[in-house]
């Protein structure tokens, strides 16, 4: 199972064709209860007090994956809203300094940064989605498409303005993300400087196409941050990928001859060739001692290590690949470079 990121045209199409219904009025909205302390008593049984921490610990025991998902979702929504709030404050302060209202200042600065939507762009957007618009013509959708694109550009202009204002302000993010303690064994494969301050632990599957897609992003991370970042690889073969466990073993067999990452890269580059004969052929192509590699692979010497990686991931709540942790902060799926950059930059600023 993987998380997919919808393309803009598809999302725009959904908004164009399915935006209906009334939002609840302020009187109808119900505010949620504020977050509780872990020490809060949530039940008493014959005088025995049960704390929220006990509930969460039991939840972790029964369904670590779901708890991790909910915890991360709660943080991400808080972080998104915090970003919006910080932007509002920065714009208000800049507007005050300019002797303007916040709305007027934002409108002025957005107009400077947002490019107008051209006819050619509208036609290209229509061509991208016309197979999904139920036969509606370009003229029918022209104005809704233009409004949507202009709205997106206004949002992008606001983000650009806020980023510029942030650079001039004293901004500290004190909302800490959920973190997990992940043990790294001395023999776990590491890419990058082992003494790096940023550790990215990757739980991955050689047969998973999304895991293959994350590799260029991780390469860009290493290229961008150099000796500040290291990547630790953990095996997490999914149950529906029959060839993944043996492929993971093959990488460890290659490590005996000093070519773990070469084998790792070769298998991800050709995920259709992960059967045992193909793995042996790939090893030979890397210049490994073929007989030694074959003995290692056929013996299942590293099956227990592969299983241990999967067990470690399951205990953390990993249930899809790739799942990565940046200094313990979860990143689920083949996310773009910008997601890694934002988290790494925040971690580098931590005291």
SVG drawing of the C-alpha trace seen along z (x, -y; Angstrom):
<svg xmlns="http://www.w3.org/2000/svg" viewBox="-26 -55 61 78">
<polyline fill="none" stroke="black" stroke-width="0.4" points="0.0,0.0 1.2,-3.5 0.1,-7.0 -0.3,-8.8 -0.1,-12.6 -2.9,-13.8 -1.8,-15.9 -3.0,-19.5 -5.2,-19.0 -7.0,-16.1 -7.5,-18.0 -8.6,-21.0 -11.1,-18.9 -12.6,-17.5 -13.0,-21.0 -14.6,-22.3 -17.1,-19.4 -17.9,-18.5 -18.0,-21.8 -21.5,-21.8 -23.2,-21.9 -23.4,-24.5 -20.8,-24.9 -22.2,-24.8 -22.8,-28.1 -20.8,-29.4 -23.7,-28.5 -23.7,-24.9 -19.9,-24.3 -18.8,-22.4 -15.4,-23.1 -13.3,-20.0 -12.1,-19.4 -8.6,-20.8 -5.8,-18.3 -5.4,-16.5 -2.3,-15.8 -0.9,-12.3 -1.4,-12.2 -5.0,-13.1 -7.3,-10.5 -9.8,-9.3 -11.5,-6.5 -11.7,-5.0 -12.5,-1.4 -13.1,-0.6 -10.7,-3.4 -8.1,-2.3 -7.3,-5.4 -6.6,-5.0 -4.6,-7.7 -4.6,-8.9 -1.0,-7.6 -2.2,-4.1 -4.8,-4.4 -2.3,-5.5 0.2,-2.8 -2.4,-0.2 -3.4,-1.7 0.3,-1.5 0.4,2.1 -2.8,3.1 -2.4,0.9 0.9,-1.0 0.4,-1.9 -2.9,-3.6 -1.7,-5.5 1.3,-6.7 -0.9,-7.8 -3.3,-9.7 -0.5,-11.3 1.3,-12.5 -2.0,-13.8 -2.7,-15.8 0.8,-17.3 0.7,-18.1 -2.7,-19.9 -1.5,-21.9 1.8,-22.7 -0.2,-23.8 -2.4,-26.1 0.5,-27.5 2.2,-28.4 -1.0,-30.2 -1.2,-32.0 2.5,-33.0 2.0,-34.3 -1.0,-36.4 1.1,-37.9 4.0,-38.7 1.7,-40.3 0.0,-42.4 3.3,-43.7 4.6,-44.5 1.3,-46.2 1.4,-48.3 5.0,-49.4 3.9,-50.4 0.9,-52.4 -1.6,-50.1 -4.3,-47.6 -3.3,-44.0 -5.8,-43.3 -4.5,-46.2 -0.9,-45.3 -1.5,-41.7 -3.4,-42.6 -0.6,-45.0 2.3,-42.5 0.5,-39.6 -0.2,-41.5 3.6,-42.2 4.4,-38.5 1.5,-36.7 1.7,-36.3 -1.6,-36.7 -3.2,-33.6 -2.7,-33.4 -5.0,-31.9 -2.4,-29.3 -2.1,-28.1 -5.9,-27.7 -6.0,-25.7 -3.2,-23.5 -5.0,-22.9 -8.1,-22.0 -6.3,-19.6 -4.8,-17.9 -8.3,-17.3 -10.7,-17.1 -10.9,-13.4 -12.4,-13.8 -14.8,-16.7 -17.8,-14.8 -17.8,-16.4 -17.8,-20.0 -16.3,-22.4 -13.4,-24.7 -15.7,-27.8 -17.9,-26.2 -15.0,-25.7 -12.9,-28.7 -13.9,-31.0 -13.9,-28.3 -10.5,-27.2 -9.2,-30.7 -10.6,-31.5 -9.0,-28.3 -5.6,-29.1 -5.7,-32.7 -6.6,-31.6 -3.7,-29.2 -1.3,-31.9 -2.6,-34.2 -1.8,-31.6 1.6,-31.0 2.3,-34.8 1.3,-34.9 3.6,-32.0 6.4,-33.8 5.7,-37.1 5.6,-35.2 8.9,-33.5 10.5,-36.8 9.2,-38.4 10.3,-35.3 13.9,-35.9 13.8,-39.4 12.0,-38.4 13.0,-36.5 10.9,-33.4 11.1,-30.2 9.0,-27.1 8.5,-25.6 5.8,-23.1 7.7,-19.8 6.7,-17.0 6.1,-13.4 9.4,-11.5 10.3,-7.9 13.4,-6.4 14.9,-4.0 17.8,-1.8 20.5,-1.7 22.7,1.4 26.5,1.1 26.1,3.3 23.1,1.4 24.1,0.0 24.7,-3.8 25.1,-6.2 26.8,-9.5 28.9,-10.5 28.1,-8.2 28.7,-11.2 26.2,-13.4 23.8,-15.3 20.7,-14.4 19.8,-10.7 17.3,-9.5 16.2,-6.0 14.5,-4.4 12.2,-1.3 12.0,0.0 11.2,2.8 13.2,3.7 10.0,4.7 8.1,1.5 8.0,-1.0 7.5,-3.9 10.6,-2.9 12.5,-3.2 11.1,-6.6 12.4,-8.0 16.0,-7.2 16.7,-10.2 15.2,-12.4 17.5,-10.9 20.4,-11.3 19.5,-15.0 19.3,-15.3 22.9,-13.9 24.1,-16.2 22.5,-19.2 23.5,-18.6 26.7,-16.7 28.2,-15.5 25.2,-16.9 23.0,-13.9 23.3,-10.2 20.8,-7.6 20.3,-4.3 18.6,-1.6 16.2,0.9 14.6,3.9 10.9,3.9 9.7,6.4 5.9,6.3 3.9,9.5 2.6,9.2 6.1,8.9 7.3,12.4 10.8,11.6 11.5,8.7 12.9,10.8 15.5,12.6 16.5,9.3 17.1,7.8 19.3,10.8 21.2,10.3 22.2,6.8 23.6,8.1 25.5,10.8 26.9,8.2 28.0,6.2 30.3,9.1 32.3,8.1 32.0,4.4 29.3,3.7 26.1,3.3 25.0,0.0 26.0,1.1 23.7,4.1 21.0,1.9 21.1,-0.5 21.2,2.3 18.1,4.0 16.1,0.8 17.2,0.0 15.7,3.3 12.9,4.3 11.6,6.8 14.8,8.9 14.6,9.9 14.4,13.7 17.4,15.6 19.0,16.4 18.7,12.7 20.2,11.6 23.2,13.9 23.6,12.5 23.5,8.9 26.1,9.8 28.4,11.2 27.8,8.0 29.1,6.0 32.3,8.0 31.5,10.0 32.9,13.4 29.9,15.3 30.4,18.6 30.8,16.8 27.7,14.7 25.7,17.7 26.6,19.7 25.5,16.7 22.2,16.2 21.3,19.9 22.0,20.4 19.6,17.8 22.4,16.4 20.8,13.0 17.1,14.0 17.0,13.3 18.5,9.8 15.9,9.0 13.1,10.3 14.5,8.2 14.3,5.1 10.7,5.8 9.8,6.6 11.4,3.3 9.3,1.4 6.1,3.1 6.8,2.2 7.1,-1.5 3.8,-1.2 5.3,-1.0 2.7,0.5 3.7,-0.9 6.8,-1.6 8.8,-3.7 8.5,-5.0 11.3,-7.2 12.2,-9.0 14.2,-12.2 15.8,-12.4 12.8,-10.3 10.2,-12.4 8.1,-10.2 7.8,-10.9 5.4,-8.4 5.6,-7.7 7.7,-8.9 7.5,-12.6 9.2,-15.3 12.5,-16.8 10.8,-19.9 9.3,-17.8 12.7,-16.5 14.3,-19.9 11.7,-21.6 12.2,-18.9 16.0,-18.9 16.2,-22.7 14.1,-22.7 16.3,-20.0 19.5,-21.9 18.1,-24.9 17.3,-23.0 19.6,-23.7"/>
</svg>
